[in-house]
Amino acid sequence: MSMTSVQLRPETKEKLNDLKIHPRETYDELINRLADAAYDDEPLSPDEIESLKVSEEDIKAGRYRTLRDIMCDLGDDQIIRQLGEE
């Protein structure tokens, strides 16, 4: 297997170390895992894209409800009070 050296700043190496699943995970495994996670293997369908556009228009027009309002409607007043205290 061919190998390549990569130069990293110490801060970058520490960030990579923090992202390791286990201490023995190699940087190659880590970088491949991160790269795989960055790719979307299920792109949005045209219907999903259109739905997102409609939702965005609703938000811009003010046609939305906050989580707080919905929770109050569902009777979660105690949780709402706790959130207000934070």
C-alpha positions in Angstrom: 0.0 0.0 0.0 1.3 3.4 -0.9 1.6 6.0 1.9 1.7 9.8 1.8 2.9 12.2 4.5 0.7 15.1 5.5 1.8 18.2 7.4 -0.6 19.3 10.2 -0.5 22.1 12.7 -0.4 20.7 16.3 -3.9 22.2 16.9 -5.3 20.3 13.8 -3.7 17.0 15.1 -5.4 17.6 18.5 -8.7 18.1 16.8 -8.3 14.9 14.8 -7.3 13.1 18.0 -10.5 14.3 19.7 -12.5 12.9 16.8 -11.1 9.4 17.0 -13.6 6.7 18.0 -10.9 4.8 19.9 -7.2 5.6 20.5 -6.0 3.0 18.1 -8.1 4.3 15.2 -5.6 5.4 12.5 -5.6 8.8 10.9 -6.4 7.1 7.6 -9.5 5.4 9.1 -10.5 8.7 10.8 -10.2 10.8 7.7 -12.0 8.2 5.6 -14.8 8.1 8.2 -15.2 11.9 8.2 -15.0 12.0 4.4 -17.7 9.3 4.1 -19.9 11.3 6.5 -19.6 14.4 4.4 -21.1 12.8 1.3 -24.8 12.5 0.9 -25.6 9.2 -0.7 -29.3 10.0 -0.9 -29.7 13.4 -2.6 -33.0 15.2 -2.2 -35.8 14.4 -4.7 -37.4 17.1 -6.8 -40.5 16.9 -4.5 -38.4 17.3 -1.4 -36.6 20.3 -2.9 -40.0 21.9 -3.7 -41.3 21.2 -0.2 -38.2 22.9 1.3 -38.8 26.0 -1.0 -42.5 26.2 0.1 -41.4 25.9 3.8 -38.8 28.6 3.3 -41.4 30.9 1.8 -43.8 30.2 4.8 -41.0 31.1 7.3 -40.2 34.3 5.4 -43.9 35.2 5.4 -44.2 34.6 9.1 -46.3 31.5 8.7 -44.8 29.4 11.5 -45.2 28.6 15.2 -42.6 28.4 17.8 -41.8 25.3 19.7 -42.9 27.2 22.9 -46.4 27.8 21.4 -46.8 24.3 20.3 -45.7 22.9 23.6 -48.2 25.1 25.4 -51.0 23.9 23.1 -50.0 20.3 24.0 -50.2 21.0 27.7 -46.5 21.1 28.4 -46.8 24.2 30.5 -44.4 22.9 33.2 -41.6 22.5 30.7 -42.3 25.9 29.3 -42.0 27.5 32.7 -38.7 25.6 33.3 -37.4 26.9 30.0 -38.4 30.5 31.0 -36.3 30.2 34.2 -33.1 29.3 32.4 
